[in-house]
Amino acid sequence: MATVLLVALAALAALVALAAWLRHRALTPVPVGQARIPLRALGEACPALLMAGDGAGAGAQSGGGSGGSSGGAPKRKKPSGPERRDFLKWFFGLSMAGAVGSFGVASLAFLWPNLRGGFGSQIEIGAEDEILASISENEGRFEFPEGRSLIVQYDPSTDSSGQYGELTGGTQIMALYQVCVHLGCKVPWCASSQWWECPCHGSRYNRWGEYQAGPAPRGLDRFATFTNDDGVVVVDTAQIVPGPPRGTGVLDQPPEGPSCV
């Protein structure tokens, strides 16, 4: 939206500048002696005048050659006002500045966290029991596109060291970032192995996003979760938490079937 607005403003400014320049040119007085009717148009109106004009011009030329510079026609002076070349330089410069400015604002809008909702902010998912029911209905996970999150159930009794306790904020909800940490592909769920498996280069992660195989340097990145005052589970997508290093095996989950990649 901001990009469209800036482009429209740049185009409007360019049109206003063009209109002002054309109006200035139209109102600029032509010096006396410089307003001339094109000879071709005059000849079409009166051929006799065209012939007479040609004769007079030849006489003036011969007279000028014999009588010196006093017989030559006066030089035409340039009308006052901005030159066309200068205007075009200014016009294209303004257009380029508007385009560059629009691109810069669009880039900042893409990179800057969205503090009004959506990815890059704290997003409410729903009541914890409803989320757990959705996870159970979807074979142990469900995707939350608004937060670019992969939601799985976290069992504190399985995490004896409490490695993910602070990250899950006392809930049974773990939110994984949907992007593979190798080269940024979206990681789908493999129903047969019950793992997250990247189709791009074969990186594989268990249900909790811990590294299992492939070129990925670590486990899946993740987001903190907590319950707000209304009892609603919130995913904090304003900050991406780096995934656990290779070799982390808090969740002991071998593949439950064939791999998908």
N, C-alpha and C positions, 0 to 999 in steps of 0.2 A: 504494500500500500504506500509506504513512504517513497519507494522508488518511482512509482507511477506519478505521485504528486510532484516530486522533484523534476522529473522529465517534463511534465506539463508546464511547470513554472519556467523552466529553461526555454521551452519552445515559445511560451507567451512573451518572455522578455525579448527573445530574438525577433518575434513579429512586431512588437512595439518599437524596437530599435529600427527595424526596416521601414515601418510606416513613418516614423519621425524623420528618417533620412529622405524618403521620397517626398514628404511634405516640404521639407527644407529646400529640396531641389526645385520643387514646383514654384515656391514663393521667391526664389532667388531672382532678382531683376537682371535682365540681360543688358549690358552696356549699349548705349546708343551707337548705331553703326554696325552692330553685330547681329541684329535680327535680320536674317536673310531667308528668302523663299527659295527652296531648291530649284535649280535651273531646269531640271527635268520636268517638274510639275508645272513651271511657268511655260515651258515649251509646249507641253500637252494642251495647255489652255490657249496659247496663241503662238503658232509656229513662226509668224513673222517676227515676233519679239525675240524668239530663240535665235533666228538668223541675224537679227540686228545685234543681239548680245554677243554672238560669236564675232561679228565684224568689229564691234567696239572693243572687244577683248583683244583681238589681234592688233588693232590700232594702238591700244594702250601699251601692248607689249613692245611694239616697234618704237613707239614714242619714248617708252621708258628706256629702251636701249640707246637711243640717240640723245635723250635729254637728261640722263642721269637717274639718280634714285628718286627724284622728286615725283616722277610719273608712276611709281609703283603703288599698288594697293596697300592700305594700312594693314598691319598685322592684327590678326584676331586675338583678343585677350581671352584668357580662360575665365569662365564664370567663377565667382567666389563660392565658397562652401567646400565641404569635404570631398576629396577625390574618391572615385569609385573603388580604386585599389585599396585605399586606406579603410574604407567601409567594409569591404569584403574581408580584409585581414581581421578587423575588429569583430565582425559577425561570426566568422569561423572560430576565432579564439573564444568568444562567449559560448558558442555551441559546444566546443571541446571541453571547456571548464564545467559546463552543466552536465555533460555526459560523465566526466571523471568524478564529479561530486556525487552524482546519482549512484555510480558504482561503489564509491566509498561508503556512502550511507547504507546501501544494500548489504555490503560486506559486514559492516558493524552490526546491522540488525540481525544478520545470520549468526554471527559469533557471540553477540552479547546475550547473557542469560535472560530468559523470559521470566520476569518477576511477577507477571499478572496471571500466571496459570500456564499449564502445558509444560513441555520438556524444558528443563532449566529452572524449575521451581519446585516447591513442595506440593505434591499432588495427592489428593485423597483417593484411595481405592475403594474402600467400603468397610463394612463391619467384618471383623476377623473371622467369625463363624461362617459368613457368606463366602469369603475368599477361600477358606479351607474346603468348603463344599464344592466350589468351582474347580479347585485343584484336583479333588478326588474324581470329579466327573470328567476331567481331561487327562486321565492317566498319569497323574502326579505333577502336573504343571498347568499353567495357563499364561497366555501372553497378554501384556497390557500395552497396546500400541501408543497410547497417549504419553506414557512415560518411557517408551522404548525399553521396556522391562520384561524380563522373564520371571514369573512369580512361581516359587516353589515353597513347599512346607519345610520349616526348620524344626527339628526335634532337639530341644536342649539336652535331653537325656543321652543322645548320641554324641553330643559334643562335650565330653568329660572335662576337657581343658578350658571350655568356655571361649574358644577362639572367636566364635561368631556371635557371642552373647550381646556384646555392646552394639554390634552392627545391626542386629535385629531389634534392638530396643525393648526387649522383654516380650516380644510377640513371637508367634510361630510362623512368621512370614519372612522369607528371604527374597530380595529383589536383585536379580542379576542383570547386568547391562547386556543387551542383545547383540553387541558387536564383538566379533572374534578379535582377540588381542594380537593376532598375527598380522593380518593386513586389512582388517576392518570389514570383513564380510558379515552379513547377518547370519547368525547361527540358528539353524532349525533343530527341532526335537526329533530324535530317531525313536520311533515307537518300538522297534524290535529290541534295540540295546538298552533303551530307557536312559540314554545319554544325550547330551548336546553335541552334535557333530557338524563341523563346518564342511560344506561341500567344495569350497574353493581349493584348500590345500590339505584337507584331512585332519585338522586339529580336532581332538575329542576331549570332552569334559564330562564328569559325572553329574548327577542331578544337582548338586550344590555348586557346580561350576568349577570344580577342582580339576587341574590338568591331569589328563590320562595318556594322551599320545599326540604325535604330530609336531609341527614346527613352532607352535605357540610358545612364547617364552614364560608364560605363567598361566594361572587360572583366569577365568572370566572376571572382568571388573564387575563391580556391584554398587548398589546404593543403600544408604541407611534407611531403616524403617522405624516407625514409632507410632504410638496411638495418641491421638489428640484428646482434648478435653471432652469431646462429644463421643468418644469411643470409636472413632473412625481411624483405620490404619492409613498412614501417610507414607509415601515414598519421596525421599528427598533427592530429586534429580539435579539439584543445583551443584552437587559435588560428586564426582566419580571416584569411588574408592578402588585403588588398584587391587587386582585379584591376588590370591595367595600364590606363593612361589611354587615352582615345580617340586614334587616330592611331598606336598601337603596331602594328607589322606585322612582328614577328620571323618569323612563319611566313607565307610568301607562298603563300596557298592561296585562289585564287578559287573560287566555287561550281562544283561539278562537275555540276550539273543544276538543275532548277527548284526554286524555294523552296517550303517547306511552309506558309508563312504569308502 
